Amino acid sequence: AQSVTQLDSQVPVFEEAPVELRCNYSSSVSVYLFWYVQYPNQGLQLLLKYLSGSTLVKGINGFEAEFNKSQTSFHLRKPSVHISDTAEYFCAVSEGGYSTLTFGKGTMLLVSP
Amino acid sequence: ETGVTQSPTHLIKTRGQQVTLRCSSQSGHNTVSWYQQALGQGPQFIFQYYREEENGRGNFPPRFSGLQFPNYSSELNVNALELDDSALYLCASSSQTGSSAFFGQGTRLTVV
C-alpha cells in the first residue's frame, strides 16, 4: 500500500522569501509523484510531476521539486514566493498516470506581506 | 480542448436522501476517478471507471456507486446520506496512455 506524509500542516512565510514544503512517501513499487495546488473553493491544479529521469522537476508558477529515492522524499520549493501563492498544496503518489492517486493531508502555505 | 466539468457546484441535502453528482471528462480521456475531500483533509479515492466498468474502489461503503457512459462522462450516486458525507467531491479524468489526472472544480455537498 502507498502512503504520503506531508510533515507540515501550515507553513507561514513572508513575501519574496524562499519556501520548502516537505513530502515523504512509502510504496513497494516504482511510483509517480505529483504536487497539486488548491486555491480556496477550487479543484486541484497540477503544479508538477515526476515520472522518471532527472530528479529535479520544474513546474508552473516558478515551483520545482526534487525526487530523492533513498530518502523517499519529494519536497517542493520556490525561491521567492508571492502573496498569490497562498493556497493548500497536496503531494500525491500513484503507480501510473492513469492509476489512482494517494494524497497527503496537505500543507497550507500562508504568504504575508 | 475542454477541461473537466462537474455539476452542480453546490448542493444541500437532508440526511437519508440520495444524491447524484455529474462529471464530464476532458476530451480524449477514457478514465474517470472520484475523490472525497472532507474539510481540512486530502482527497480520498472513492472509485475509478474505465470504459464503463468499475476499475478499482477505495474504502467506501456500497451506498457510494457510480456509472460511466459511452462518452466517458460519469455519475457518482450516494444513497442514504449521512452527515459525514458532507465534503467536496472531486472528479478527475485521465487516459491510459497519459501521465496525469486532471481535476474538475468539485461539487460541495452539505448534508443537514
Boltz contact constraints between the chains, C-beta under 6 A:
constraints:
  - contact:
      token1: [A, 43]
      token2: [B, 90]
      max_distance: 6.0
  - contact:
      token1: [A, 43]
      token2: [B, 103]
      max_distance: 6.0
  - contact:
      token1: [A, 43]
      token2: [B, 104]
      max_distance: 6.0
  - contact:
      token1: [A, 43]
      token2: [B, 105]
      max_distance: 6.0
  - contact:
      token1: [A, 43]
      token2: [B, 106]
      max_distance: 6.0
  - contact:
      token1: [A, 44]
      token2: [B, 103]
      max_distance: 6.0
  - contact:
      token1: [A, 46]
      token2: [B, 100]
      max_distance: 6.0
  - contact:
      token1: [A, 49]
      token2: [B, 100]
      max_distance: 6.0
  - contact:
      token1: [A, 51]
      token2: [B, 99]
      max_distance: 6.0
  - contact:
      token1: [A, 90]
      token2: [B, 42]
      max_distance: 6.0
  - contact:
      token1: [A, 97]
      token2: [B, 98]
      max_distance: 6.0
  - contact:
      token1: [A, 97]
      token2: [B, 99]
      max_distance: 6.0
  - contact:
      token1: [A, 97]
      token2: [B, 100]
      max_distance: 6.0
  - contact:
      token1: [A, 98]
      token2: [B, 31]
      max_distance: 6.0
  - contact:
      token1: [A, 98]
      token2: [B, 94]
      max_distance: 6.0
  - contact:
      token1: [A, 98]
      token2: [B, 96]
      max_distance: 6.0
  - contact:
      token1: [A, 100]
      token2: [B, 33]
      max_distance: 6.0
  - contact:
      token1: [A, 100]
      token2: [B, 45]
      max_distance: 6.0
  - contact:
      token1: [A, 100]
      token2: [B, 48]
      max_distance: 6.0
  - contact:
      token1: [A, 100]
      token2: [B, 56]
      max_distance: 6.0
  - contact:
      token1: [A, 103]
      token2: [B, 42]
      max_distance: 6.0
  - contact:
      token1: [A, 103]
      token2: [B, 43]
      max_distance: 6.0
  - contact:
      token1: [A, 104]
      token2: [B, 42]
      max_distance: 6.0
  - contact:
      token1: [A, 105]
      token2: [B, 41]
      max_distance: 6.0
  - contact:
      token1: [A, 105]
      token2: [B, 42]
      max_distance: 6.0
  - contact:
      token1: [A, 106]
      token2: [B, 42]
      max_distance: 6.0
